[in-house]
Amino acid sequence: MNVNIPATNLPRVVVIGCGFGGLELVKKLRHAPVQVVLLDRNNYHNFQPLLYQVATGSLEPDTIVAPIRKMFKGQKNFIYRYCEVTRINAGSNQLETNIGPISYDYLVIATGSQTNFFGNKTIEKAAMQIKTIPSALNLRSYIFQNFEKALLMNTTYEKEELMNVVVVGGGPTGVEVSGAIAELKANVLPKDYPELDFRSMQVYLIEAGPVLLNGMSAEASAKAKEYLEEMDVHVWINAPVEKYEDGKVYFGQGQSIHAETLIWAAGVSGTALPGLQETAVAKNQRINVNQFNKVEGYENIFAIGDCAQIVTEDTPRGHPMVAPVAMQQAKLLAKNLVRILNQETPENFVYHNQGAMATVGRNKAVVDLPKFKFQGFFAWLVWLFVHLMSLAGHRNRVITFFTWVWNYFTYDQSLRLIIRPYWKEPRKKKGDASPEAQGNETPQEKPQPLASPDLQSAKPAEPLPPATDTSPPEAPKEQQNQPPQNLPPVA
Ligand SMILES: Cc1cc2nc3c(=O)[nH]c(=O)nc-3n(C[C@H](O)[C@H](O)[C@H](O)COP(=O)(O)OP(=O)(O)OC[C@H]3O[C@@H](n4cnc5c(N)ncnc54)[C@H](O)[C@@H]3O)c2cc1C
């Protein structure tokens, strides 16, 4: 096997990653006197801001991705290789990849970020992520698998455990996904699962800091919380999550919630590749770069986007890990590479913050622009428009537009499909009485009220309707592997 990259007299710029940064950089180098070699472990660009809609069944995954080869069709100086880069050997200007070594004259690292569990192994093992297309599809399957499983449970406690959803992290992703799940609960799930009592399903959003949407205006934070609470999401702030044990999420001052679905949207770190010298990599795995994105200690290696940080007095923790930073750095780096080739001085990066926005649900969004802020229906339209126009490819925009229109008028996201079931390692419950630990045995019903039993110490109990456990009595063990007998016959 050989990587078979054509030899050329032009300087070779190798770009690792076709995210927002890599994509923009390669586009902008279209007419530069260089050979551009793009490497990515996925053969598509992923529009991460809409991943949560894939995870909650609103959009198909192929509407938010774009095939790399199609996007650069006709770009003469462009080569793509589908591979994973595993190491940088800066001394020999070579990369190690799973398809063989690839050499470079200039290297641009645009590998993005990864989910950060802050070393918490119990959370890492239990939590679902929304970072990649496969992880979003896993979450979609898992949510609907849990509802299918809830139908088979005998006790209210077990049903609650499978129906409850806990989202950790009150940034835009956490706000958007908890809002989307609240809408599923309000509009879709009760129609699909009329046998389940939806008072048993609670959606929680837990944030360690004092506000949601930290980094946006106080109005946006407050409004997002208000919207979520209107949508029946239990929002907890100042409540760091400690661990996940025995099916419970422990957080805040000793509170806990029992939930199978724990979604972690509470942090990301950089993705520095092995081989860079220690001083070039910060603790958070972001790569230290100078004001024009050159990696500290190297003359021909650059890093852009989420994986890079320019630390200055104004940005002591680097720029925010958002798409516009990656794209603006890419645009400037494309110009700077040409300047460097022409032995001119490169320009420093200045971030032009165009504002921030987040949607909470139907007709509800918050928008902070540099000069004014607004919330509500108009903000939601702006959010829709900006996201639609930012998607790569006309086909994706058209399909997404019609899907959104359909979802809006029918209140019926149609994609609650379990195409590729997601199986978690079975969790051992105390006393090994769980269905997972003991084949199909079910634990005895715990004497608990209907909803959020574990939160009673933390919050005055809300008056809840009485529990009506409509599930069938526990079947004799020998019958438990059989299909349920008390359901109406199907045609
Ligand atoms: C759920 C979610 C929602 C978000 N919402 C918003 C939003 O609303 N607005 C906003 O501005 N930002 C949002 N962001 C952040 C935004 O997506 C990132 O800031 C942006 O993607 C960063 O671009 P990037 O080019 O640095 O990296 P990425 O876009 O992450 O791209 C990295 C690329 O590198 C590839 N790669 C990584 N390692 C390797 C390797 N070793 N070998 C080969 N290929 C590799 C990956 O496959 C990927 O294609 C969101 C992020 C997430 C996860």
PDBQT file of the ligand as one rigid body, heavy atoms in Angstrom, charges set to zero:
ROOT
HETATM    1  C1  LIG A 501     -23.079  19.615  19.229  1.00  0.00    +0.000 C 
HETATM    2  C2  LIG A 501     -22.294  20.843  18.851  1.00  0.00    +0.000 A 
HETATM    3  C3  LIG A 501     -22.958  22.024  18.572  1.00  0.00    +0.000 A 
HETATM    4  C4  LIG A 501     -22.249  23.163  18.215  1.00  0.00    +0.000 A 
HETATM    5  N1  LIG A 501     -22.935  24.310  17.927  1.00  0.00    +0.000 NA
HETATM    6  C5  LIG A 501     -22.262  25.392  17.500  1.00  0.00    +0.000 A 
HETATM    7  C6  LIG A 501     -22.947  26.567  17.081  1.00  0.00    +0.000 A 
HETATM    8  O1  LIG A 501     -24.176  26.621  17.136  1.00  0.00    +0.000 OA
HETATM    9  N2  LIG A 501     -22.224  27.612  16.632  1.00  0.00    +0.000 N 
HETATM   10  C7  LIG A 501     -20.863  27.565  16.561  1.00  0.00    +0.000 A 
HETATM   11  O2  LIG A 501     -20.240  28.531  16.122  1.00  0.00    +0.000 OA
HETATM   12  N3  LIG A 501     -20.176  26.479  16.954  1.00  0.00    +0.000 NA
HETATM   13  C8  LIG A 501     -20.843  25.389  17.414  1.00  0.00    +0.000 A 
HETATM   14  N4  LIG A 501     -20.153  24.265  17.793  1.00  0.00    +0.000 N 
HETATM   15  C9  LIG A 501     -18.695  24.301  17.781  1.00  0.00    +0.000 C 
HETATM   16  C10 LIG A 501     -18.155  24.139  16.357  1.00  0.00    +0.000 C 
HETATM   17  O3  LIG A 501     -18.728  22.993  15.766  1.00  0.00    +0.000 OA
HETATM   18  C11 LIG A 501     -16.649  24.020  16.413  1.00  0.00    +0.000 C 
HETATM   19  O4  LIG A 501     -16.140  25.193  16.995  1.00  0.00    +0.000 OA
HETATM   20  C12 LIG A 501     -16.077  23.834  15.030  1.00  0.00    +0.000 C 
HETATM   21  O5  LIG A 501     -16.508  22.606  14.487  1.00  0.00    +0.000 OA
HETATM   22  C13 LIG A 501     -14.563  23.875  15.073  1.00  0.00    +0.000 C 
HETATM   23  O6  LIG A 501     -14.082  23.664  13.794  1.00  0.00    +0.000 OA
HETATM   24  P1  LIG A 501     -12.676  22.928  13.582  1.00  0.00    +0.000 P 
HETATM   25  O7  LIG A 501     -12.367  23.019  12.138  1.00  0.00    +0.000 OA
HETATM   26  O8  LIG A 501     -11.675  23.442  14.541  1.00  0.00    +0.000 OA
HETATM   27  O9  LIG A 501     -12.935  21.405  13.997  1.00  0.00    +0.000 OA
HETATM   28  P2  LIG A 501     -14.054  20.385  13.580  1.00  0.00    +0.000 P 
HETATM   29  O10 LIG A 501     -15.147  21.038  12.857  1.00  0.00    +0.000 OA
HETATM   30  O11 LIG A 501     -14.371  19.611  14.806  1.00  0.00    +0.000 OA
HETATM   31  O12 LIG A 501     -13.312  19.418  12.548  1.00  0.00    +0.000 OA
HETATM   32  C14 LIG A 501     -12.251  18.580  12.907  1.00  0.00    +0.000 C 
HETATM   33  C15 LIG A 501     -12.049  17.581  11.779  1.00  0.00    +0.000 C 
HETATM   34  O13 LIG A 501     -10.818  16.905  12.011  1.00  0.00    +0.000 OA
HETATM   35  C16 LIG A 501     -10.973  15.528  11.742  1.00  0.00    +0.000 C 
HETATM   36  N5  LIG A 501      -9.954  14.831  12.541  1.00  0.00    +0.000 N 
HETATM   37  C17 LIG A 501      -9.738  14.975  13.875  1.00  0.00    +0.000 A 
HETATM   38  N6  LIG A 501      -8.679  14.242  14.255  1.00  0.00    +0.000 NA
HETATM   39  C18 LIG A 501      -8.216  13.631  13.138  1.00  0.00    +0.000 A 
HETATM   40  C19 LIG A 501      -7.139  12.738  12.888  1.00  0.00    +0.000 A 
HETATM   41  N7  LIG A 501      -6.324  12.351  13.872  1.00  0.00    +0.000 N 
HETATM   42  N8  LIG A 501      -6.954  12.280  11.646  1.00  0.00    +0.000 NA
HETATM   43  C20 LIG A 501      -7.786  12.663  10.617  1.00  0.00    +0.000 A 
HETATM   44  N9  LIG A 501      -8.810  13.512  10.807  1.00  0.00    +0.000 NA
HETATM   45  C21 LIG A 501      -9.025  13.995  12.046  1.00  0.00    +0.000 A 
HETATM   46  C22 LIG A 501     -12.405  15.237  12.163  1.00  0.00    +0.000 C 
HETATM   47  O14 LIG A 501     -12.914  14.081  11.517  1.00  0.00    +0.000 OA
HETATM   48  C23 LIG A 501     -13.129  16.511  11.722  1.00  0.00    +0.000 C 
HETATM   49  O15 LIG A 501     -13.607  16.404  10.408  1.00  0.00    +0.000 OA
HETATM   50  C24 LIG A 501     -20.838  23.116  18.157  1.00  0.00    +0.000 A 
HETATM   51  C25 LIG A 501     -20.174  21.927  18.448  1.00  0.00    +0.000 A 
HETATM   52  C26 LIG A 501     -20.887  20.798  18.789  1.00  0.00    +0.000 A 
HETATM   53  C27 LIG A 501     -20.168  19.502  19.094  1.00  0.00    +0.000 C 
ENDROOT
TORSDOF 0
